[in-house]
Amino acid sequence: MDKGRWQLTLAVVVLLVSTFAEASFSHHMKDFIRAVKQIEDEDPDSDPAAVLKRLRRAAGLNGAFIQYFLPDAETGGSELPANLSEYFSKVLHHRVLEDAKEEGVVLTPDGTTVALGPLLLGIEAGFLSKTRGRARGLYQLTLAKDLGLSLRYGSSGTNRLGPDGCWDSLTSPKVFTLSDEPTLLTTAQVNGGMDGMILGREVSANSNLLKLSSLLNDYYSHQLDSKGMDGAPRLISRRRRENFKTLLLPPLLVRQVVKSVELQERLAGHPMMEVKTKKQLMAVVKEGLKKFVHMYMDCPPIISRCMWGAAPYIGTPTMLSLPLSYLYIHHTHTPSQPCLTFEQCSADMRSMQRFHQEDRGWDDIGYSFVAGDDGNIYEGRGWLWQGAHTSGHNSKGYGVSFIGDYTTRLPSQNSMRLVRDQLASCAVGGGRLVSSYILQGHRDAVSTSCPGDAFYAEIKGWEHYGK
């Protein structure tokens, strides 16, 4: 074989290897875990901290701020195979492009999107902890740095956090597009920061974990049994917000954000922050954190229409005249069983929407929101558009339905807390509902029977909630 032909063959082989890597590993957490396991299998004696360091080097996550807390990733450890190195570089390097494409994020089995950078930095800090239950730099590496940048330099008080977005595919996701104007701290970054803090704290208290892939798999891919979230373990991604809420009080987060900003100034060679400037920064952070707490600690995780695969609205929706005073509670009757996974709940949402549009002749799914038994709230017509859920009352309140037939039994405790405590709090905090909640059991828009007496007795206690 002549030299030119040999070089051409080699180039084709390299191209095929690169293409195979891209085709083999999508931007789904399951594929990312599979790629991590491949590294672990090739070097079985490597501990989790060493694996994390190699991933950090492949992604170029080694700036001065990170090195202040973590060892230099450029020293020690062998290079990753070229195909894996290219994949990790792409899937770990976070940035938002001009066309609102967000890179460095993955779709998780629970239906949320997570930035991998802050997640892995938090876990690495936890593994390197020298004090049980405490990890140096955990807050700054996961959330405080980005939160400080967002609150300090965000364009306005109403546009400093979020948004979420939509994937091009839920089975083999590659491209994630934000649903609104990008900010300095997206929802995926917040999710990654929360998870990094939760898991970093966990491994700092329990350093006997042998494999990073096992930790990630147990956290993100736990299968619920018939008890749903009521029987789920504590350390799973579906409990992200409740775990984060118990882990971090807002005053502590304020201090960590300010410390992060001061460290960035110092590392950039700037003089020590003056007392007056620090007080001003503290005031900005305190005010900004009110919205952060409302969005990511008070509110439940809400799966958007694009994520569950909603069909378009038929016609022109009617905008609600806010604020509203009522929240009407329903159950679906059909589907009769609670859904336990993001995939099943999404399928149930699509089924209900088809029934409402094709059989009932409505413009869209009738409910404002729907509660699954997988730990998520699903967006129906949402906060702004009038639903078709409670005849004669659609313009007066939101309609929220539990997936399942609850004629003779109650929804799970977790699902009811999700609606009663979180969705209600989210509505009140957002200024969408005023006065009191009068939560009533009404005939379901799809059902032929009303919720049972036990269900009504349970939710009747919510009257006056949020006064």
PyMOL commands that set and color helices and strands:
alter all, ss='L'
color gray80, all
select helices_A, chain A and resi 3-24+29-42+48-59+64-69+82-92+116-127+138-153+187-205+212-220+228-231+237-247+250-267+275-298+305-308+342-359+413-429+453-460
alter helices_A, ss='H'
color red, helices_A
select strands_A, chain A and resi 95-96+102-103+105-107+113-115+165-167+176-178+302-303+326-331+369-371+377-379+397-402+440-441
alter strands_A, ss='S'
color yellow, strands_A
deselect
rebuild
show_as cartoon
